[in-house]
Amino acid sequence: MFSAADLDKAHAIVQDAMQPTPQITWPQLSARLGTELWVKHENHTPVGAFKIRGGLVYMKNRCESGEPLKGIVSATRGNHGQSLAFAGKQHGVPVTIVVPEGNCSEKNSAMRALGAKLIEAGKDFDEARAAAADLSRREGLESVPAFHPHLVAGVATYAKEFFTAHPNLDVVYAPIGMGSGLCGMIRARDLLGLSTKIVGVVTKGAPAYALSYEAGEVVSTDEAETIADGMACRQPMQEALDIVLAGADHMVSLAEDEIADAIRAYYTDTHNLAEGAGAAALAAALQERDQLAGKKVGVVLSGGNISRDLMVRLLSEEPQARAA
């Protein structure tokens, strides 16, 4: 996938644009989990999500290649698109982003504010991805996939920061959408020679990667409905699945109410906003609470770009009671 030198180069590119994000242990969250818990705060990047790292590294390498570039196009539910728009603006590259119809209006506004041309097409991410591919062919724009070695090397820099600060983490939970974050975490751990177990997290409403992990081959689904829109994948990538199969300890599947409870927990215990995908790692750790006693646990708060309406609704609801 990429070497230690590639990871170091990616980290230098990212550091030119932003400060390392913090990793914090919050007393109330640790008490909630029943053991020492560290949160990697990727909601504290300039676009509020970890994806900015991949966009920066992809765009820098592409512009250094010397090949002509009319512009780029990609599909997203929001954070990937913000990362490309942010990086495209830095390098003067026109960016067109395709989002599903009815996509989060706040994320759409953020991409437009960064200079992206926004197009709504399709009922979900996978249909938007097909529309982006068609646009690439028709208008001669370079198509940026959701999974690419430069993207993975970029987002792996958050794992490099996390593991460098805490090399003795016993287990880390990370959400999986199209796979760059989880695969970057696995690759960084391996390059650093650590024994930390890495657990992938999906939702029951978008189980494609969990089904694929269990089957040992790509399994697609017809639907992907979840409040964690950054994890709403129907068609896993073979390249990503190969890395997950080789390097993930296991997968956790979440109910929607578990994600909602984790969003509320972040707000109550830390006053941080977490979008659905951002709260998923914490929700997975809480689901496996009984197995984590005495361990040093890490979770990735991968993004905080939750819509105002959803946040208001979730805060007005009571947490679900769970068996001890």
Buried (B, 14 or more C-beta within 10 A) or exposed (E): BBEBEBBBBBBEBBEEBBEBBEBBBBEEBBEBBBBBBBBBBBBBBBBBBBBBBBBBBBBBBBBEEEEEBEBBBBBBBBBBBBBBBBBBBBBEBBBBBBBBEEBBEBBBEBBEEBBBBBBBBBEBBBBBBBBBBBBBEEEEBBBBBBBBBBBBBBBBBBBBBBBEBBEEBBBBBBBBBBBBBBBBBBBBBBBBEBEBBBBBBBBBBBBBBBBBBEEEEBBEBEEBEBBBBBBBBBBBBEBBBBBBEEBBEEBBBBBBBBBBBBBBBBBEBBEBBBBBBBBBBBBBBBBBBEEBEEBBBBBBBBBBBBBEEBBEEBEEEEEEEEEE
